[in-house]
Amino acid sequence: MEPVKVQYAKTHLSALLAAVERGEEIIIARGDRPVARLSPLDERHDRELGFVHYSVPAQFFEPLPEEELADWEGTA
């Protein structure tokens, strides 16, 4: 595609973005000098869940002491 002038890019940005989504690369020029490139982003991959190495300590599953349990239940 021929380089597009800044004014054209400003008034036709949606159409230029649609072209980029189809895989085209757009060069934007100020006068006759190319100054920027619009190009498709690389596909982003979802991050793997559980990427932090942490394990829950066994005491987490133990019953709460009566005093702390009463604080949580609001019966203290």
MOPAC internal coordinates of N, CA, C and O (Angstrom, degrees):
PM7 1SCF
backbone

  N    0.0000 0     0.00 0     0.00 0    0    0    0
  C    1.4511 1     0.00 0     0.00 0    1    0    0
  C    1.5246 1   108.22 1     0.00 0    2    1    0
  O    1.2310 1   120.73 1   -37.99 1    3    2    1
  N    1.3028 1   116.20 1   142.01 1    3    2    1
  C    1.4593 1   122.45 1   176.27 1    5    3    2
  C    1.5281 1   110.03 1   -64.63 1    6    5    3
  O    1.2310 1   119.85 1   -33.42 1    7    6    5
  N    1.3164 1   117.89 1   146.58 1    7    6    5
  C    1.4714 1   118.85 1   174.42 1    9    7    6
  C    1.5239 1   110.47 1   -58.63 1   10    9    7
  O    1.2310 1   121.08 1   -35.15 1   11   10    9
  N    1.3278 1   115.53 1   144.85 1   11   10    9
  C    1.4662 1   120.07 1   178.24 1   13   11   10
  C    1.5201 1   108.60 1  -107.18 1   14   13   11
  O    1.2310 1   120.66 1   -31.66 1   15   14   13
  N    1.3061 1   116.35 1   148.34 1   15   14   13
  C    1.4631 1   121.79 1   179.24 1   17   15   14
  C    1.5326 1   109.10 1   -76.84 1   18   17   15
  O    1.2310 1   120.59 1   -22.46 1   19   18   17
  N    1.3116 1   116.48 1   157.54 1   19   18   17
  C    1.4624 1   122.40 1  -178.07 1   21   19   18
  C    1.5225 1   111.19 1   -56.87 1   22   21   19
  O    1.2310 1   120.09 1   134.41 1   23   22   21
  N    1.3227 1   117.43 1   -45.59 1   23   22   21
  C    1.4712 1   120.43 1  -178.13 1   25   23   22
  C    1.5285 1   110.82 1   -60.89 1   26   25   23
  O    1.2310 1   120.18 1   138.33 1   27   26   25
  N    1.3345 1   117.26 1   -41.67 1   27   26   25
  C    1.4614 1   121.00 1   177.90 1   29   27   26
  C    1.5355 1   109.51 1   -62.93 1   30   29   27
  O    1.2310 1   120.71 1   136.60 1   31   30   29
  N    1.3386 1   116.26 1   -43.40 1   31   30   29
  C    1.4692 1   120.15 1  -179.50 1   33   31   30
  C    1.5227 1   110.70 1   -62.40 1   34   33   31
  O    1.2310 1   120.36 1   141.48 1   35   34   33
  N    1.3313 1   116.92 1   -38.52 1   35   34   33
  C    1.4630 1   120.24 1  -179.79 1   37   35   34
  C    1.5225 1   111.48 1   -65.24 1   38   37   35
  O    1.2310 1   120.13 1   140.17 1   39   38   37
  N    1.3141 1   117.36 1   -39.83 1   39   38   37
  C    1.4642 1   120.12 1  -175.77 1   41   39   38
  C    1.5278 1   113.30 1   -87.77 1   42   41   39
  O    1.2310 1   119.94 1   165.03 1   43   42   41
  N    1.3304 1   117.72 1   -14.97 1   43   42   41
  C    1.4677 1   121.02 1  -177.82 1   45   43   42
  C    1.5320 1   112.06 1  -125.09 1   46   45   43
  O    1.2310 1   120.52 1  -149.83 1   47   46   45
  N    1.3220 1   116.62 1    30.17 1   47   46   45
  C    1.4623 1   119.94 1  -175.63 1   49   47   46
  C    1.5242 1   112.59 1   -57.82 1   50   49   47
  O    1.2310 1   119.79 1   137.20 1   51   50   49
  N    1.3192 1   118.01 1   -42.80 1   51   50   49
  C    1.4726 1   120.00 1  -178.92 1   53   51   50
  C    1.5190 1   111.52 1   -60.35 1   54   53   51
  O    1.2310 1   120.26 1   137.17 1   55   54   53
  N    1.3232 1   117.11 1   -42.83 1   55   54   53
  C    1.4681 1   120.70 1   179.38 1   57   55   54
  C    1.5276 1   110.53 1   -67.04 1   58   57   55
  O    1.2310 1   120.20 1   141.30 1   59   58   57
  N    1.3223 1   117.22 1   -38.70 1   59   58   57
  C    1.4592 1   120.10 1   178.47 1   61   59   58
  C    1.5246 1   110.77 1   -66.10 1   62   61   59
  O    1.2310 1   120.31 1   139.60 1   63   62   61
  N    1.3285 1   117.01 1   -40.40 1   63   62   61
  C    1.4642 1   119.79 1   177.48 1   65   63   62
  C    1.5285 1   111.38 1   -64.54 1   66   65   63
  O    1.2310 1   120.29 1   143.33 1   67   66   65
  N    1.3187 1   117.05 1   -36.67 1   67   66   65
  C    1.4691 1   120.20 1   177.08 1   69   67   66
  C    1.5297 1   109.87 1   -62.94 1   70   69   67
  O    1.2310 1   120.41 1   139.96 1   71   70   69
  N    1.3385 1   116.81 1   -40.04 1   71   70   69
  C    1.4635 1   120.74 1   177.83 1   73   71   70
  C    1.5330 1   110.29 1   -64.54 1   74   73   71
  O    1.2310 1   120.29 1   139.89 1   75   74   73
  N    1.3140 1   117.05 1   -40.11 1   75   74   73
  C    1.4579 1   121.03 1   178.45 1   77   75   74
  C    1.5289 1   110.14 1   -64.61 1   78   77   75
  O    1.2310 1   120.23 1   140.02 1   79   78   77
  N    1.3278 1   117.16 1   -39.98 1   79   78   77
  C    1.4642 1   120.53 1   177.83 1   81   79   78
  C    1.5232 1   111.45 1   -62.82 1   82   81   79
  O    1.2310 1   120.09 1   153.06 1   83   82   81
  N    1.3202 1   117.43 1   -26.94 1   83   82   81
  C    1.4754 1   121.56 1   176.66 1   85   83   82
  C    1.5213 1   111.24 1   -81.67 1   86   85   83
  O    1.2310 1   120.39 1   178.51 1   87   86   85
  N    1.3515 1   116.86 1    -1.49 1   87   86   85
  C    1.4585 1   119.81 1   176.68 1   89   87   86
  C    1.5163 1   115.00 1   105.34 1   90   89   87
  O    1.2310 1   119.70 1   178.71 1   91   90   89
  N    1.3167 1   118.17 1    -1.29 1   91   90   89
  C    1.4632 1   120.45 1   179.85 1   93   91   90
  C    1.5207 1   110.47 1   -77.40 1   94   93   91
  O    1.2310 1   121.07 1   -22.45 1   95   94   93
  N    1.3173 1   115.57 1   157.55 1   95   94   93
  C    1.4488 1   121.84 1   174.33 1   97   95   94
  C    1.5238 1   107.34 1  -114.37 1   98   97   95
  O    1.2310 1   120.66 1   -47.63 1   99   98   97
  N    1.3258 1   116.35 1   132.37 1   99   98   97
  C    1.4655 1   121.73 1  -176.25 1  101   99   98
  C    1.5287 1   108.43 1  -114.09 1  102  101   99
  O    1.2310 1   120.60 1   -48.70 1  103  102  101
  N    1.3358 1   116.45 1   131.30 1  103  102  101
  C    1.4558 1   122.00 1   174.60 1  105  103  102
  C    1.5228 1   107.54 1  -103.75 1  106  105  103
  O    1.2310 1   120.43 1   -49.53 1  107  106  105
  N    1.3257 1   116.79 1   130.47 1  107  106  105
  C    1.4658 1   121.89 1   178.55 1  109  107  106
  C    1.5212 1   107.41 1  -107.13 1  110  109  107
  O    1.2310 1   121.22 1   -48.87 1  111  110  109
  N    1.3279 1   115.27 1   131.13 1  111  110  109
  C    1.4615 1   120.82 1  -176.17 1  113  111  110
  C    1.5224 1   110.97 1  -119.52 1  114  113  111
  O    1.2310 1   121.48 1   -35.04 1  115  114  113
  N    1.3060 1   114.78 1   144.96 1  115  114  113
  C    1.4622 1   121.69 1   171.15 1  117  115  114
  C    1.5240 1   104.18 1  -103.87 1  118  117  115
  O    1.2310 1   121.19 1   -70.59 1  119  118  117
  N    1.3258 1   115.34 1   109.41 1  119  118  117
  C    1.4688 1   118.61 1  -171.46 1  121  119  118
  C    1.5167 1   108.01 1    68.60 1  122  121  119
  O    1.2310 1   120.37 1    53.28 1  123  122  121
  N    1.3253 1   116.90 1  -126.72 1  123  122  121
  C    1.4673 1   120.82 1   178.07 1  125  123  122
  C    1.5298 1   112.10 1  -101.69 1  126  125  123
  O    1.2310 1   119.88 1  -173.89 1  127  126  125
  N    1.3224 1   117.83 1     6.11 1  127  126  125
  C    1.4572 1   121.82 1  -175.41 1  129  127  126
  C    1.5306 1   110.49 1  -103.86 1  130  129  127
  O    1.2310 1   119.94 1   -64.94 1  131  130  129
  N    1.3456 1   117.71 1   115.06 1  131  130  129
  C    1.4688 1   120.87 1   176.98 1  133  131  130
  C    1.5324 1   109.74 1   -62.41 1  134  133  131
  O    1.2310 1   120.86 1   -46.26 1  135  134  133
  N    1.3344 1   115.96 1   133.74 1  135  134  133
  C    1.4656 1   119.58 1  -178.58 1  137  135  134
  C    1.5266 1   113.89 1  -127.48 1  138  137  135
  O    1.2310 1   119.40 1   162.61 1  139  138  137
  N    1.3246 1   118.75 1   -17.39 1  139  138  137
  C    1.4679 1   120.08 1  -177.91 1  141  139  138
  C    1.5135 1   110.51 1  -151.41 1  142  141  139
  O    1.2310 1   121.81 1   -20.18 1  143  142  141
  N    1.3364 1   114.15 1   159.82 1  143  142  141
  C    1.4562 1   120.03 1   178.93 1  145  143  142
  C    1.5292 1   108.68 1  -132.42 1  146  145  143
  O    1.2310 1   120.60 1   -49.41 1  147  146  145
  N    1.3206 1   116.45 1   130.59 1  147  146  145
  C    1.4658 1   121.82 1   171.11 1  149  147  146
  C    1.5218 1   106.17 1  -101.23 1  150  149  147
  O    1.2310 1   120.65 1   -57.21 1  151  150  149
  N    1.3048 1   116.36 1   122.79 1  151  150  149
  C    1.4609 1   119.16 1   179.63 1  153  151  150
  C    1.5237 1   108.96 1  -141.33 1  154  153  151
  O    1.2310 1   120.41 1   -24.77 1  155  154  153
  N    1.3240 1   116.82 1   155.23 1  155  154  153
  C    1.4621 1   119.88 1  -179.11 1  157  155  154
  C    1.5259 1   110.90 1   -62.83 1  158  157  155
  O    1.2310 1   120.84 1   -35.45 1  159  158  157
  N    1.3185 1   116.01 1   144.55 1  159  158  157
  C    1.4582 1   121.01 1   174.22 1  161  159  158
  C    1.5174 1   109.37 1   -76.82 1  162  161  159
  O    1.2310 1   121.20 1   -28.95 1  163  162  161
  N    1.3164 1   115.31 1   151.05 1  163  162  161
  C    1.4558 1   118.94 1   173.20 1  165  163  162
  C    1.5108 1   107.87 1   -65.08 1  166  165  163
  O    1.2310 1   120.90 1   -31.46 1  167  166  165
  N    1.3210 1   115.88 1   148.54 1  167  166  165
  C    1.4587 1   120.13 1   177.25 1  169  167  166
  C    1.5205 1   108.35 1   -59.53 1  170  169  167
  O    1.2310 1   120.68 1   -47.52 1  171  170  169
  N    1.3081 1   116.31 1   132.48 1  171  170  169
  C    1.4644 1   119.80 1   176.26 1  173  171  170
  C    1.5148 1   108.64 1   -91.06 1  174  173  171
  O    1.2310 1   121.44 1   -41.46 1  175  174  173
  N    1.3012 1   114.86 1   138.54 1  175  174  173
  C    1.4605 1   119.78 1   178.54 1  177  175  174
  C    1.5194 1   108.51 1   -99.44 1  178  177  175
  O    1.2310 1   121.24 1   -36.46 1  179  178  177
  N    1.3215 1   115.24 1   143.54 1  179  178  177
  C    1.4514 1   119.71 1   177.57 1  181  179  178
  C    1.5224 1   109.31 1   -63.50 1  182  181  179
  O    1.2310 1   121.49 1   -37.83 1  183  182  181
  N    1.3099 1   114.75 1   142.17 1  183  182  181
  C    1.4503 1   118.81 1   177.56 1  185  183  182
  C    1.5168 1   109.71 1   -74.88 1  186  185  183
  O    1.2310 1   121.23 1   -34.39 1  187  186  185
  N    1.3023 1   115.26 1   145.61 1  187  186  185
  C    1.4574 1   120.80 1   178.72 1  189  187  186
  C    1.5292 1   109.37 1   -70.56 1  190  189  187
  O    1.2310 1   120.88 1   -47.92 1  191  190  189
  N    1.3031 1   115.93 1   132.08 1  191  190  189
  C    1.4573 1   119.99 1   175.22 1  193  191  190
  C    1.5218 1   109.05 1   -70.86 1  194  193  191
  O    1.2310 1   121.40 1   -33.03 1  195  194  193
  N    1.2827 1   114.93 1   146.97 1  195  194  193
  C    1.4534 1   119.00 1   178.42 1  197  195  194
  C    1.5118 1   112.54 1    80.24 1  198  197  195
  O    1.2310 1   120.09 1  -149.20 1  199  198  197
  N    1.3192 1   117.44 1    30.80 1  199  198  197
  C    1.4518 1   120.02 1  -177.43 1  201  199  198
  C    1.5281 1   112.89 1   -78.54 1  202  201  199
  O    1.2310 1   120.04 1   169.97 1  203  202  201
  N    1.3322 1   117.52 1   -10.03 1  203  202  201
  C    1.4576 1   121.13 1   176.57 1  205  203  202
  C    1.5246 1   107.68 1   -94.32 1  206  205  203
  O    1.2310 1   121.07 1   -51.90 1  207  206  205
  N    1.2918 1   115.56 1   128.10 1  207  206  205
  C    1.4641 1   119.33 1  -178.88 1  209  207  206
  C    1.5234 1   108.63 1   -84.43 1  210  209  207
  O    1.2310 1   121.47 1   -77.67 1  211  210  209
  N    1.3129 1   114.79 1   102.33 1  211  210  209
  C    1.4576 1   120.90 1  -179.18 1  213  211  210
  C    1.5122 1   107.71 1  -150.07 1  214  213  211
  O    1.2310 1   121.24 1   -37.98 1  215  214  213
  N    1.3057 1   115.23 1   142.02 1  215  214  213
  C    1.4629 1   118.95 1   174.44 1  217  215  214
  C    1.5238 1   108.01 1  -125.98 1  218  217  215
  O    1.2310 1   121.36 1   -32.58 1  219  218  217
  N    1.2945 1   115.00 1   147.42 1  219  218  217
  C    1.4599 1   121.43 1  -179.24 1  221  219  218
  C    1.5234 1   107.98 1   -80.50 1  222  221  219
  O    1.2310 1   120.18 1   -53.28 1  223  222  221
  N    1.3411 1   117.26 1   126.72 1  223  222  221
  C    1.4707 1   118.59 1   179.71 1  225  223  222
  C    1.5239 1   111.05 1   -65.29 1  226  225  223
  O    1.2310 1   120.66 1   -28.97 1  227  226  225
  N    1.3055 1   116.34 1   151.03 1  227  226  225
  C    1.4689 1   122.22 1  -177.78 1  229  227  226
  C    1.5263 1   111.74 1   -60.22 1  230  229  227
  O    1.2310 1   119.82 1   146.25 1  231  230  229
  N    1.3248 1   117.95 1   -33.75 1  231  230  229
  C    1.4690 1   120.78 1  -178.53 1  233  231  230
  C    1.5244 1   112.31 1   -64.55 1  234  233  231
  O    1.2310 1   120.01 1   161.87 1  235  234  233
  N    1.3226 1   117.58 1   -18.13 1  235  234  233
  C    1.4564 1   121.07 1   177.58 1  237  235  234
  C    1.5327 1   110.78 1   -59.39 1  238  237  235
  O    1.2310 1   120.30 1   146.70 1  239  238  237
  N    1.3234 1   117.03 1   -33.30 1  239  238  237
  C    1.4598 1   121.91 1  -175.31 1  241  239  238
  C    1.5293 1   113.10 1   -89.90 1  242  241  239
  O    1.2310 1   120.21 1   176.96 1  243  242  241
  N    1.3143 1   117.20 1    -3.04 1  243  242  241
  C    1.4617 1   120.47 1   178.43 1  245  243  242
  C    1.5277 1   109.26 1   -75.83 1  246  245  243
  O    1.2310 1   120.19 1   -29.31 1  247  246  245
  N    1.3277 1   117.25 1   150.69 1  247  246  245
  C    1.4702 1   120.00 1   178.11 1  249  247  246
  C    1.5321 1   110.88 1   -61.28 1  250  249  247
  O    1.2310 1   121.00 1   -32.16 1  251  250  249
  N    1.3255 1   115.69 1   147.84 1  251  250  249
  C    1.4613 1   120.37 1   177.46 1  253  251  250
  C    1.5164 1   110.36 1   -71.82 1  254  253  251
  O    1.2310 1   120.25 1   -30.77 1  255  254  253
  N    1.3192 1   117.13 1   149.23 1  255  254  253
  C    1.4697 1   118.97 1   173.04 1  257  255  254
  C    1.5292 1   109.02 1   -60.81 1  258  257  255
  O    1.2310 1   120.60 1   -29.75 1  259  258  257
  N    1.3326 1   116.46 1   150.25 1  259  258  257
  C    1.4709 1   121.31 1  -175.66 1  261  259  258
  C    1.5306 1   112.18 1   -54.22 1  262  261  259
  O    1.2310 1   120.00 1   138.45 1  263  262  261
  N    1.3324 1   117.61 1   -41.55 1  263  262  261
  C    1.4648 1   121.08 1  -177.86 1  265  263  262
  C    1.5327 1   111.15 1   -63.51 1  266  265  263
  O    1.2310 1   120.60 1   135.86 1  267  266  265
  N    1.3160 1   116.46 1   -44.14 1  267  266  265
  C    1.4752 1   120.10 1  -179.90 1  269  267  266
  C    1.5200 1   110.67 1   -70.06 1  270  269  267
  O    1.2310 1   120.15 1   141.67 1  271  270  269
  N    1.3095 1   117.32 1   -38.33 1  271  270  269
  C    1.4625 1   122.06 1   178.19 1  273  271  270
  C    1.5354 1   109.79 1   -61.17 1  274  273  271
  O    1.2310 1   120.46 1   138.36 1  275  274  273
  N    1.3536 1   116.73 1   -41.64 1  275  274  273
  C    1.4556 1   121.15 1   178.70 1  277  275  274
  C    1.5425 1   110.25 1   -63.48 1  278  277  275
  O    1.2310 1   120.27 1   141.97 1  279  278  277
  N    1.3475 1   117.10 1   -38.03 1  279  278  277
  C    1.4714 1   119.87 1   177.38 1  281  279  278
  C    1.5249 1   110.84 1   -62.52 1  282  281  279
  O    1.2310 1   119.92 1   137.61 1  283  282  281
  N    1.3050 1   117.76 1   -42.39 1  283  282  281
  C    1.4685 1   121.31 1  -179.42 1  285  283  282
  C    1.5384 1   111.40 1   -67.84 1  286  285  283
  O    1.2310 1   120.91 1   142.70 1  287  286  285
  N    1.3217 1   115.87 1   -37.30 1  287  286  285
  C    1.4544 1   120.37 1  -177.71 1  289  287  286
  C    1.5213 1   111.56 1   -82.43 1  290  289  287
  O    1.2310 1   120.09 1   168.65 1  291  290  289
  N    1.3122 1   117.44 1   -11.35 1  291  290  289
  C    1.4560 1   121.05 1   179.07 1  293  291  290
  C    1.4990 1   113.61 1    74.91 1  294  293  291
  O    1.2310 1   120.47 1  -157.59 1  295  294  293
  N    1.3195 1   116.71 1    22.41 1  295  294  293
  C    1.4761 1   119.85 1  -179.49 1  297  295  294
  C    1.5209 1   112.08 1  -100.54 1  298  297  295
  O    1.2310 1   120.16 1  -172.05 1  299  298  297
  N    1.3193 1   117.31 1     7.95 1  299  298  297
  C    1.4633 1   120.00 1  -177.69 1  301  299  298
  C    1.5148 1   110.99 1   -82.30 1  302  301  299
  O    1.2310 1   120.10 1   180.00 1  303  302  301

